[in-house]
């Protein structure tokens, strides 16, 4: 939490540059300061044992978060994790008894209807985590179908459903621990679980969701397992986040490269994360200014190294081309944000 924010780093470099007009500097620095204050509020819920804590730790390294036990006096079972830009509300799911379920449901509904200082809904995204090793997901579907979806408002795109503990989906069978990935039989089983989950929600609510499966991993003394499909989960979250807020993730994502290494390789998730974050930072910083290409052009290769050439090709003139004289604006801090996905 005490590390320098990349927005401050960029703002400092902008201020020192002698090739930009004062007006141009002021606009970019203003945008960067706004970015530093941008918050993405995510409500995470799921049944006890589904792996919410391990997911939070894998994505954002929760050891660096400010943890508040209780959002307000009457909701003491909602835990708030506050990073630089990402704010997570960890709420219990259903299945703890009738009285507890009523209380949990009310807390979730209240949070979904809460507004920020601008009168907009506070919660940007709702991530429901299902337990991959459980066949009895009835209470989780009750949570999704009867509590969350009816209280989402018009923007149902805020709902994300993810199946954790993919390695335990067949009681631990057919998981290749050496390569940290499922064997074909388990992949088939997990794909069927995704389709079944999608169908059950669609039939009950007429809402389309596209669940994914992953494994948050764990560390228990000398025993450890790296995550699987965590990069897919992060990209899943980014795709559902409003464009103007995506840059906010760059400061808080886990810097441990091993967290992002293993995935199903169906898409190049890590490259798309790089492209998405970089484009979000460039767009946010240069908003309202005509200097976007002058200041930010040609930095793709500087940021990403060899993979940056592909990023540059993908984004065209915005980040393509040779590294310009202003590439020095991007110091080691921001470069490290992207290098974890190489």
TIMARTI-82644 format. One record per residue (C-alpha): residue number from 1; residue in three letters; x, y, z. Coordinates in nm, 2 decimals, decimal comma. Layout:
<atoms>
    nr   rest       c1       c2       c3
   NUM    ala        X        Y        Z
...
</atoms>
This chain:
<atoms>
    nr   rest       c1       c2       c3
     1    unk     0,00     0,00     0,00
     2    unk     0,30     0,23     0,05
     3    unk     0,46     0,18    -0,29
     4    unk     0,45     0,47    -0,53
     5    unk     0,14     0,48    -0,75
     6    unk     0,23     0,46    -1,12
     7    unk     0,00     0,76    -1,19
     8    unk     0,22     0,97    -0,96
     9    unk     0,53     0,84    -1,13
    10    unk     0,40     0,93    -1,47
    11    unk     0,28     1,27    -1,35
    12    unk     0,63     1,35    -1,21
    13    unk     0,79     1,26    -1,54
    14    unk     0,54     1,47    -1,74
    15    unk     0,61     1,77    -1,51
    16    unk     0,98     1,74    -1,58
    17    unk     0,95     1,71    -1,95
    18    unk     1,05     2,03    -2,14
    19    unk     0,90     1,94    -2,48
    20    unk     0,53     1,98    -2,38
    21    unk     0,33     2,29    -2,34
    22    unk     0,21     2,39    -1,99
    23    unk    -0,15     2,33    -2,10
    24    unk    -0,07     1,98    -2,23
    25    unk     0,11     1,89    -1,90
    26    unk    -0,17     2,02    -1,69
    27    unk    -0,43     1,82    -1,88
    28    unk    -0,24     1,49    -1,86
    29    unk    -0,13     1,54    -1,49
    30    unk    -0,50     1,62    -1,40
    31    unk    -0,61     1,30    -1,57
    32    unk    -0,35     1,10    -1,39
    33    unk    -0,45     1,24    -1,05
    34    unk    -0,81     1,15    -1,13
    35    unk    -0,70     0,79    -1,22
    36    unk    -0,52     0,76    -0,89
    37    unk    -0,84     0,83    -0,71
    38    unk    -1,06     0,61    -0,92
    39    unk    -1,22     0,32    -0,73
    40    unk    -1,35    -0,01    -0,87
    41    unk    -1,59    -0,17    -0,62
    42    unk    -1,64    -0,54    -0,65
    43    unk    -1,88    -0,75    -0,44
    44    unk    -1,75    -1,11    -0,40
    45    unk    -1,98    -1,37    -0,27
    46    unk    -2,02    -1,75    -0,26
    47    unk    -2,07    -2,04    -0,02
    48    unk    -1,83    -2,11     0,27
    49    unk    -1,53    -2,30     0,13
    50    unk    -1,56    -2,18    -0,23
    51    unk    -1,22    -2,01    -0,21
    52    unk    -1,31    -1,64    -0,20
    53    unk    -1,01    -1,55     0,02
    54    unk    -0,76    -1,75    -0,19
    55    unk    -0,90    -1,59    -0,50
    56    unk    -0,86    -1,24    -0,36
    57    unk    -0,51    -1,32    -0,25
    58    unk    -0,41    -1,46    -0,58
    59    unk    -0,55    -1,17    -0,79
    60    unk    -0,45    -0,88    -0,57
    61    unk    -0,22    -1,02    -0,29
    62    unk    -0,46    -0,93     0,00
    63    unk    -0,17    -0,90     0,24
    64    unk    -0,12    -0,55     0,10
    65    unk    -0,49    -0,45     0,16
    66    unk    -0,64    -0,25     0,43
    67    unk    -0,89    -0,48     0,59
    68    unk    -1,20    -0,34     0,76
    69    unk    -1,41    -0,59     0,95
    70    unk    -1,76    -0,48     0,88
    71    unk    -1,88    -0,22     0,64
    72    unk    -2,12    -0,06     0,89
    73    unk    -2,24    -0,15     1,24
    74    unk    -2,53    -0,36     1,12
    75    unk    -2,34    -0,56     0,86
    76    unk    -2,06    -0,70     1,06
    77    unk    -2,03    -1,01     0,84
    78    unk    -1,93    -0,81     0,53
    79    unk    -1,55    -0,77     0,51
    80    unk    -1,40    -0,49     0,31
    81    unk    -1,06    -0,52     0,15
    82    unk    -0,93    -0,18     0,03
    83    unk    -0,63    -0,16    -0,21
    84    unk    -0,51     0,15    -0,39
    85    unk    -0,78     0,15    -0,65
    86    unk    -0,97    -0,18    -0,60
    87    unk    -1,22    -0,21    -0,32
    88    unk    -1,36    -0,56    -0,25
    89    unk    -1,66    -0,65    -0,04
    90    unk    -1,65    -1,01     0,07
    91    unk    -2,00    -1,13     0,17
    92    unk    -2,11    -1,47     0,28
    93    unk    -2,33    -1,68     0,05
    94    unk    -2,63    -1,88     0,16
    95    unk    -2,65    -2,21     0,33
    96    unk    -2,57    -2,12     0,69
    97    unk    -2,92    -2,17     0,81
    98    unk    -3,25    -1,99     0,75
    99    unk    -3,19    -1,69     0,99
   100    unk    -2,84    -1,64     0,86
   101    unk    -2,95    -1,67     0,50
   102    unk    -3,21    -1,40     0,55
   103    unk    -2,95    -1,17     0,71
   104    unk    -2,69    -1,24     0,43
   105    unk    -2,94    -1,18     0,16
   106    unk    -3,04    -0,85     0,31
   107    unk    -2,68    -0,74     0,34
   108    unk    -2,61    -0,83    -0,02
   109    unk    -2,93    -0,65    -0,15
   110    unk    -2,85    -0,34     0,06
   111    unk    -2,50    -0,33    -0,09
   112    unk    -2,63    -0,37    -0,44
   113    unk    -2,87    -0,08    -0,39
   114    unk    -2,60     0,14    -0,23
   115    unk    -2,50     0,46    -0,42
   116    unk    -2,18     0,66    -0,43
   117    unk    -2,15     1,04    -0,38
   118    unk    -2,25     1,10    -0,74
   119    unk    -2,58     0,90    -0,69
   120    unk    -2,45     0,61    -0,91
   121    unk    -2,47     0,25    -0,79
   122    unk    -2,16     0,18    -0,58
   123    unk    -2,09    -0,18    -0,69
   124    unk    -1,93    -0,20    -1,03
   125    unk    -1,92    -0,58    -1,05
   126    unk    -2,05    -0,88    -0,86
   127    unk    -1,83    -1,19    -0,87
   128    unk    -2,01    -1,51    -0,76
   129    unk    -1,77    -1,80    -0,69
   130    unk    -1,90    -2,15    -0,71
   131    unk    -1,72    -2,45    -0,56
   132    unk    -1,59    -2,68    -0,84
   133    unk    -1,57    -2,98    -0,61
   134    unk    -1,93    -2,97    -0,50
   135    unk    -2,23    -3,13    -0,68
   136    unk    -2,48    -2,95    -0,46
   137    unk    -2,49    -2,59    -0,58
   138    unk    -2,85    -2,54    -0,51
   139    unk    -2,79    -2,26    -0,25
   140    unk    -2,55    -2,09    -0,48
   141    unk    -2,81    -2,08    -0,76
   142    unk    -3,07    -1,96    -0,52
   143    unk    -2,83    -1,67    -0,43
   144    unk    -2,77    -1,59    -0,80
   145    unk    -3,13    -1,63    -0,92
   146    unk    -3,33    -1,50    -0,62
   147    unk    -3,10    -1,24    -0,45
   148    unk    -2,84    -1,10    -0,69
   149    unk    -3,01    -1,09    -1,04
   150    unk    -3,34    -0,93    -0,92
   151    unk    -3,14    -0,65    -0,75
   152    unk    -2,88    -0,58    -1,02
   153    unk    -3,09    -0,32    -1,20
   154    unk    -3,08    -0,29    -1,58
   155    unk    -2,70    -0,37    -1,62
   156    unk    -2,69    -0,75    -1,58
   157    unk    -2,34    -0,74    -1,73
   158    unk    -2,22    -0,66    -1,38
   159    unk    -2,27    -1,02    -1,29
   160    unk    -1,97    -1,26    -1,32
   161    unk    -1,99    -1,63    -1,23
   162    unk    -1,67    -1,83    -1,19
   163    unk    -1,61    -2,19    -1,08
   164    unk    -1,31    -2,22    -0,85
   165    unk    -1,13    -2,54    -0,74
   166    unk    -1,13    -2,68    -1,09
   167    unk    -0,86    -2,93    -0,96
   168    unk    -1,12    -3,08    -0,72
   169    unk    -1,41    -3,11    -0,97
   170    unk    -1,37    -3,49    -1,00
   171    unk    -1,26    -3,54    -0,64
   172    unk    -0,90    -3,46    -0,74
   173    unk    -0,89    -3,71    -1,02
   174    unk    -0,75    -3,63    -1,37
   175    unk    -0,55    -3,33    -1,26
   176    unk    -0,20    -3,32    -1,38
   177    unk    -0,01    -3,18    -1,08
   178    unk     0,32    -3,17    -1,26
   179    unk     0,20    -2,95    -1,54
   180    unk    -0,07    -2,78    -1,32
   181    unk    -0,36    -2,84    -1,56
   182    unk    -0,66    -3,07    -1,61
   183    unk    -0,64    -3,38    -1,82
   184    unk    -0,88    -3,41    -2,12
   185    unk    -1,14    -3,61    -1,91
   186    unk    -1,15    -3,34    -1,65
   187    unk    -1,17    -3,06    -1,91
   188    unk    -1,48    -3,23    -2,06
   189    unk    -1,63    -3,25    -1,71
   190    unk    -1,56    -2,88    -1,64
   191    unk    -1,69    -2,77    -1,98
   192    unk    -2,02    -2,96    -1,90
   193    unk    -2,03    -2,79    -1,56
   194    unk    -2,00    -2,45    -1,73
   195    unk    -2,28    -2,53    -1,97
   196    unk    -2,50    -2,66    -1,69
   197    unk    -2,44    -2,35    -1,48
   198    unk    -2,52    -2,13    -1,77
   199    unk    -2,84    -2,32    -1,85
   200    unk    -2,97    -2,32    -1,49
   201    unk    -2,93    -1,95    -1,46
   202    unk    -3,08    -1,88    -1,80
   203    unk    -3,39    -2,10    -1,73
   204    unk    -3,46    -1,94    -1,40
   205    unk    -3,39    -1,57    -1,48
   206    unk    -3,36    -1,54    -1,86
   207    unk    -3,02    -1,38    -1,80
   208    unk    -2,72    -1,49    -2,00
   209    unk    -2,40    -1,55    -1,81
   210    unk    -2,07    -1,70    -1,94
   211    unk    -1,91    -1,88    -1,65
   212    unk    -1,55    -1,97    -1,65
   213    unk    -1,35    -2,22    -1,44
   214    unk    -1,02    -2,17    -1,26
   215    unk    -0,82    -2,27    -0,96
   216    unk    -0,70    -2,00    -0,72
   217    unk    -0,42    -2,22    -0,59
   218    unk    -0,30    -2,24    -0,23
   219    unk     0,00    -2,23    -0,01
   220    unk     0,00    -2,43     0,31
   221    unk     0,34    -2,46     0,47
   222    unk     0,57    -2,66     0,23
   223    unk     0,26    -2,75     0,02
   224    unk     0,17    -2,52    -0,26
   225    unk    -0,01    -2,51    -0,59
   226    unk     0,00    -2,22    -0,84
   227    unk    -0,32    -2,09    -0,98
   228    unk    -0,47    -2,21    -1,31
   229    unk    -0,66    -1,98    -1,54
   230    unk    -0,61    -1,68    -1,31
   231    unk    -0,51    -1,47    -1,61
   232    unk    -0,84    -1,58    -1,77
   233    unk    -1,03    -1,47    -1,46
   234    unk    -0,86    -1,13    -1,46
   235    unk    -0,93    -1,07    -1,82
   236    unk    -1,29    -1,19    -1,76
   237    unk    -1,31    -0,91    -1,49
   238    unk    -1,15    -0,65    -1,71
   239    unk    -1,39    -0,72    -2,00
   240    unk    -1,69    -0,66    -1,77
   241    unk    -1,54    -0,34    -1,62
   242    unk    -1,64    -0,01    -1,77
   243    unk    -1,37     0,12    -2,00
   244    unk    -1,31     0,44    -1,81
   245    unk    -1,23     0,23    -1,50
   246    unk    -1,01    -0,04    -1,64
   247    unk    -0,68     0,14    -1,59
   248    unk    -0,74     0,13    -1,21
   249    unk    -0,65    -0,24    -1,20
   250    unk    -0,29    -0,18    -1,31
   251    unk    -0,17    -0,07    -0,97
   252    unk    -0,32    -0,35    -0,76
   253    unk    -0,28    -0,67    -0,95
   254    unk    -0,05    -0,93    -0,80
   255    unk     0,31    -0,88    -0,91
   256    unk     0,41    -1,24    -0,87
   257    unk     0,46    -1,37    -1,23
   258    unk     0,39    -1,73    -1,12
   259    unk     0,03    -1,64    -1,04
   260    unk    -0,04    -1,58    -1,41
   261    unk     0,17    -1,85    -1,58
   262    unk    -0,07    -2,15    -1,62
   263    unk    -0,39    -2,13    -1,82
   264    unk    -0,60    -2,33    -2,08
   265    unk    -0,42    -2,15    -2,37
   266    unk    -0,75    -2,11    -2,56
   267    unk    -0,67    -1,74    -2,60
   268    unk    -0,36    -1,53    -2,53
   269    unk    -0,51    -1,39    -2,21
   270    unk    -0,19    -1,23    -2,08
   271    unk    -0,13    -1,04    -2,41
   272    unk    -0,49    -0,91    -2,41
   273    unk    -0,44    -0,81    -2,04
   274    unk    -0,13    -0,61    -2,15
   275    unk    -0,31    -0,45    -2,44
   276    unk    -0,63    -0,37    -2,23
   277    unk    -0,44    -0,21    -1,94
   278    unk    -0,20    -0,02    -2,16
   279    unk    -0,48     0,12    -2,38
   280    unk    -0,68     0,20    -2,07
   281    unk    -0,39     0,40    -1,92
   282    unk    -0,31     0,58    -2,25
   283    unk    -0,67     0,67    -2,31
   284    unk    -0,73     0,79    -1,95
   285    unk    -0,42     0,99    -1,93
   286    unk    -0,46     1,17    -2,27
   287    unk    -0,84     1,22    -2,24
   288    unk    -0,95     1,57    -2,35
   289    unk    -0,61     1,64    -2,51
   290    unk    -0,47     1,62    -2,86
   291    unk    -0,13     1,50    -2,74
   292    unk    -0,21     1,14    -2,70
   293    unk     0,01     1,02    -2,99
   294    unk     0,29     1,26    -2,92
   295    unk     0,33     1,16    -2,55
   296    unk     0,22     0,79    -2,56
   297    unk     0,30     0,69    -2,92
   298    unk     0,57     0,42    -2,96
   299    unk     0,59     0,31    -2,60
   300    unk     0,45    -0,04    -2,65
   301    unk     0,79    -0,20    -2,72
   302    unk     0,95     0,00    -2,44
   303    unk     0,69    -0,13    -2,19
   304    unk     0,66    -0,49    -2,31
   305    unk     0,99    -0,56    -2,47
   306    unk     0,96    -0,81    -2,76
   307    unk     0,59    -0,88    -2,69
   308    unk     0,53    -0,51    -2,72
   309    unk     0,59    -0,53    -3,10
   310    unk     0,28    -0,75    -3,12
   311    unk     0,09    -0,51    -2,89
   312    unk     0,20    -0,22    -3,11
   313    unk     0,07    -0,40    -3,42
   314    unk    -0,26    -0,47    -3,25
   315    unk    -0,31    -0,11    -3,14
   316    unk    -0,18     0,05    -3,46
   317    unk    -0,04     0,40    -3,45
   318    unk    -0,13     0,46    -3,09
   319    unk     0,14     0,25    -2,94
   320    unk     0,32     0,11    -3,25
   321    unk     0,65     0,22    -3,40
   322    unk     0,99     0,30    -3,26
   323    unk     1,04     0,41    -2,90
   324    unk     1,03     0,79    -2,90
   325    unk     1,22     1,05    -2,70
   326    unk     0,94     1,06    -2,45
   327    unk     0,96     0,69    -2,37
   328    unk     1,15     0,78    -2,06
   329    unk     0,82     0,90    -1,92
   330    unk     0,76     0,54    -1,83
   331    unk     0,99     0,43    -1,55
   332    unk     1,06     0,10    -1,40
   333    unk     0,74     0,11    -1,18
   334    unk     0,50     0,11    -1,47
   335    unk     0,71    -0,12    -1,68
   336    unk     0,69    -0,38    -1,40
   337    unk     0,31    -0,38    -1,42
   338    unk     0,33    -0,53    -1,76
   339    unk     0,64    -0,75    -1,74
   340    unk     0,45    -0,99    -1,50
   341    unk     0,25    -1,11    -1,80
   342    unk     0,55    -1,17    -2,03
</atoms>
